[in-house]
Amino acid sequence: MIRVEKLKKRYGRLEVLRELDLEIETGKVTAILGPNGAGKTTLIKSLLGLVRPDGGEMTIDGKRVEGSEYRREIGYMPQAARYPENLTVEEILHMIKDLRERFDDLDEELIALFDLEEQFEKPFKTLSGGNRQRVSAALAFLFRPRLLFLDEPTAGLDPLGSSYLKDKILKERAAGTTIVLTSHVMSEVEELADTVVYMLEGKVYFESSVADLLAETGEGTLERALARKMLRSAA
């Protein structure tokens, strides 16, 4: 579904993406991992059209990433939910529906699971961090996107909310939705992801299925398998 070729991005002297090549398979959950500063966020924002690369090509379903129309098929959950602070939750939902020009055939499962209707009359600025994340998650899935970008999706959620969201991710994967996520919680990545892409210094350092990485390293958890892989690579 996603193909990235020779993608470059520089901020002043800092080279964030260094001719990065990557392919992301349709209908799978792909986790983009790496240390802070590896270029993960810049890559995702480039695919979303929020950052303009300095060079390279990006295609989704064979179509170049340009303009805004392609984003109608994408759902995005940022790490930090930012919406107009004075609007109520219900007003934010209506605003996004207006922007998307979609008012029917909506996926409101997370609205129900998170009991968000109880928050509808509250201004966004009064919500707790966890409830802000719930609103953001509900909006990401609302329009039944074929492609989802989830940036640290369970950050700030309580165990119940986290379990609801992870169940939803697995349900959408089973339905054929392509999902790209980032997370610092390796147990979460192991639970959700089919493939891990590890970035380092603006390039893909390695890519592997979770099952192959565990088998290759002989470790019992993804966290230890990644550590073993990095130690071997550094040797």
N, C-alpha and C positions, 0 to 999 in steps of 0.2 A: 504493500500500500504506500509506504513512504520510501523515497530514495533521495539520499543526500550525496552530492559529489563535489569534492574539492571545496568545501564550504570554508570561507575565510572571514574573520572579523577581527578588527583591531581597534582598541581605544587608546589613541595616542601611541605610546611606545609599547603598550601591552597587547600582545598578540593572544587573543582569547580563543579563537578557532583557527586551526592550522591545517587547511586543506583536508577537512574532515570528510571521510566517506562512511556511509551507513545505509543499511537497508532494514526496514522494519516490516515484519510479516503481517499480513492481514489476519484478523481474527485471533490474535494472540495478545498476551500481556507482556510488554517489554519494560524492564526496569532500567533506567539510565542512572548509573551509579558513578561515584568518584568523589574525591576530596573537594572541599570548598575551593573555588577558583579553577576547577577543571574545565568549565565551559558548558556545564549541563543546562543552566538557566538560559544562557545565550542561545544555545541550540534550540531549545523549546520555543523561546520567544521569536526566534527567526522563523520557525515553522508556522507560528501563529500570526506572523506579519507584524509583530510588535517591535522587532529589531530588523534593520536592513543590513544584510551582510555586505562585505566588501567584494566578494567574489564567490563563484561556485553556482551550482544548480540545486534546486529542491523541487521535487514533484510529489504529488499525492494523487494516487489513482491515475498516474500517467500525465497529469496536468500540472503545469508549472505553478508554483506558489507565487501568485501575484494578484493584485486587486483584493477584493473583499468577499466575493461571491462564494469562494470555496469554503469560507469559514462557517457557512450555514450548516455544514455537516459535521462541525467540530464542537465538542463540549470541553470547557476548560475550568479547572478548579485550581486557582492560585494558592500558594502557601499561606498568604495572608489575604483574607476577604476584605475588599475595599469597595464599598458602595456608598451612595450619598447618605451621610450620617443622619440627616433630619427626616428622611423618608422612613415610613413604617415598612415592616417586612412585606406586608401585602402590597404596598405601593411599589416596592422594588420588584416584586414578581410581575406586577402589571407593566412596569416600565420595560423590563426585559422582554416580555411578550410583545409589547408594541414595537420594540427595536427589531425583534426577529420576525414580526408580522406573522406570529403563530399563536392561535388561541384554542386550537383543538388538537386531538391526537397527542396529548401531552403525557409524559411519564411522571406521575405525581406520587409514586410509591414512597420515595424518601420523605416527602412532605408528611405523609401519613405515619411512617415509621418513626420519624423524629418528633411527632406531635407539634409540627410547626404552626398549625392553625392557632395554637395557644399563644404564639408570639406575633400573630398577624398585626395587631394594633400597636405594637411597641416600636418606637423609633430605633433604627439600626444602632445608633450610638449608645443605646442603653443595654444592648445585648452582651452577654458574657462571651468570652473567646470561643467557647465550645458551641454556643448557639450561632455565632457568626459562621463557624465552619459548617454547621448543619445547613444554613441558608446557601452557602457557596456550593456545597455538595448537591443539594436539591436542584439548584440552577444548572449545574454541569450536566446532569442527566435529563433535565426536564424536556428537552426537544428531541429526544431519542437520537442522539448523534451516532454516526457510524465510526467516528474517531474521537477518543477521549484523551485529554492530557490532564493528569492529576499530579500536582506538585505537593508532596508531603501530605497526602489526603487525610490521614488520621491524626495529624498533629493537633493537639488541643481537645480532642474528643475523649469522652469518658469511655470505659470499656464497652458499655452497651451500644453507644453510638458508633464506636469503632467497629464492633462486630456487625452491626446493621450495614455499614458502608462496605466492609469487606465482602459480606454476603452479596451485596448488590453488584460489586465489581465482578465476582465470580459468575453471577447470573448473567451479566452482560457479555462476559467472555464466552460463555456457553452458547449465547445467542449469536455470536459471530462479530461482536463489536471489537474493534482494534483499540487497545488501551496502552498508553505510554505513561509510566509513573516514575516519580523519584521518591526515595525514602532513605532515611538514615537508620531505619529499624529493619535489620536484616531478617529477623524472624517474620516480619510482615512481607518482605520481598519473597522469601522462600515460600510462604503460604500462597501468594498471589501470582507470581511471575512465572512465565514459561521460559523467558530468555533474559539474561542480564548483559548489558553493555557497559563496560567499565571505561570511563574516560579519564584521561590524565594529560594535563598540559595542552588542552585544546584538540586532542586527537582520541580516536578509539584505541585504547590500549589492548583490550581483548573483548571478544564476544563469545558467549557460550549459553547453551541451555542450562537451566539449574540442575537438571539430572546429570548431564555430562560433566559439569563442574564438580559435583559431589563425587562422581565416580572417578574422575581424573585425580583428584586430590586425596581420595580415601577418607575424607572427613565426614562427620555426621551432621553438621549444620552448615548453612550457607556462609555464616559469618566466619567460621573457621576455615572453610574452603577458600574464601576470598583471601584471607590472611596467608594461607599456604601458597596460593597462586602468586601473590605479590612477593613473598619471600623467595620463591623459586625464580621468579623473573629477575629479581634484584641480584641473585647469586652469580 
